Amino acid sequence: MNHAGHHIDGAVRHQADRTAEVTDPATGRVIRRVALAGAADVGQAVRSARAAFPGWRDQPPAKRARILFRYKELLENNAGQIARTVTEEHGKVFDDALGEVGRGIEIVEYACGAPELLKGEHARNVGPAIDSWSEFQPLGVVAGITPFNFPAMVPLWMFPIAIACGNTFVLKPSEKDPSAALRLAALFTEAGLPDGVLNVVNGNHEAVDALLTCPDIDAVSFVGSTPVAEHVYRTGTAHGKRVQALGGAKNHAIVLPDADTGIATTALMGAAYGSCGERCMAISVAVCVGDDTAERLVATLTDRIADLKVGPGRDPDNDMGPLITAAHLQKVRSYLDIGVQEGAALVVDGRRFNGPAAGDGFFLGASLFDHVTPDMRIYREEIFGPVLCVVRADSLQAAVELINAHEYGNGACIFTRDGEAARYFTDTVKVGMAGVNVPLPVPAAVHSFGGWKRSLFGDLYAYGPDAVRFYTRRKTITQRWPARDARETSQFAFPSGA
Ligand code: NAD
């Protein structure tokens, strides 16, 4: 059993005094221990990042980009190995893990454009012989705090762009699956990143709170559940930091009567049950417009669920792996009882599935509820498991109102062949990411990722152009070079451009 320590100042640091277990969710067995940093360990990582900052800030963006290009190549060459680590600790099927690494690499590709992204804005002759420009300067030391469900991709949403912008970084990954982040950091060092520019401290809420209150941290990027996101946002901003905190979700898919049921079913199977429903963009509610639409969809989903293969993620035949922990398995199972008590129809009960027996890991089959109503807890709360709720609505307008009334506003999609309906949906739905016949509308790397309402605390989204703004501070310089012999009188009127 190896040990997941920290990555500080370019080297692995072991810490044996405070540790937690890391479990393979497919077997339920402890596979390693992870260090739990306290304030002293966090302080060491922050000092390393602070010391590295001036040198890194002063590197030309093109030099930073060259290291990022090497990093991208190393990530591509090691994608399989990183994905295997993700499957081992998280449980998701290998292809899904490989997909997550690929999406992370796309962010590194975007960050390779640092010279273009940072070139600023220039305006000539804003006044008589006066030019001005805005430049985007790094903030200093940025902390990133990430969730268990994308142990490679979400860290890669953050540090490549922060570092491309000239910041140094301290990453605190999820203590449930810490190894992928350590590998990402080791590869960046191998690519030529100077020591201290990227540090990884492992730990739990104690390490997070140490980062949030540390005076030497300038900004915090957080991704995780809404209660913790709110805590991070409030504590971080109260300590003078710039904070973006992405939270939980309950993503709806509207299915209109004209949608192709087969296409919608195929899309919803992956979106609801892929990664065991442990995705912040997972579809957990299907809103069917009209009873006929609902009957058709429930029937086809039921058939398809019967074919779903549940088992260890390392077996390429499986579609769905285990949940992350025994406690989370119990939580998701408890929602099946809650839904039944609330009066929803449990059409498919995931507790009865063909797969590894209970005790052989944290497995649960796919579940399908019909006749779910907006007052039910299974509708209101984020379950974060393989549970899809079908809600029936009378009209497209009623379906959109339902989404708009929900506390979360991460993503939503619509299945239809009607362009006018699709346009109404994208115009009026209150979410940050909308899909038309696209079930998981995760924005490409050239856009930015984030939700509305209680799915995001802060103003700027993750990665893409918003991340460049989040990780930099605008400075606007106004410059005039008067002629050597100019004789001028003082102006007492407020200067204008004209
Ligand atoms: P989590 O909130 O439990 O943990 C996230 C991070 O916060 C971890 O690093 C953890 O160590 C730390 N943490 C946990 N409790 C804390 C506390 N009380 N104080 C300070 N820090 C604490 O989330 P999770 O279970 O790891 O991940 C699943 C959640 O993340 C889901 O709610 C999911 O929707 C959300 N998520 C959101 C997005 C998004 O982009 N909006 C993306 C991925 C995951």
Boltz pocket constraint, residues with backbone or C-beta under 6 A from the ligand:
constraints:
  - pocket:
      binder: B
      contacts: [[A, 145], [A, 146], [A, 147], [A, 148], [A, 149], [A, 150], [A, 154], [A, 172], [A, 173], [A, 174], [A, 175], [A, 203], [A, 204], [A, 205], [A, 206], [A, 208], [A, 209], [A, 223], [A, 224], [A, 225], [A, 226], [A, 228], [A, 229], [A, 231], [A, 246], [A, 247], [A, 248], [A, 249], [A, 279], [A, 280], [A, 382], [A, 384], [A, 410], [A, 451], [A, 455]]
      max_distance: 6.0
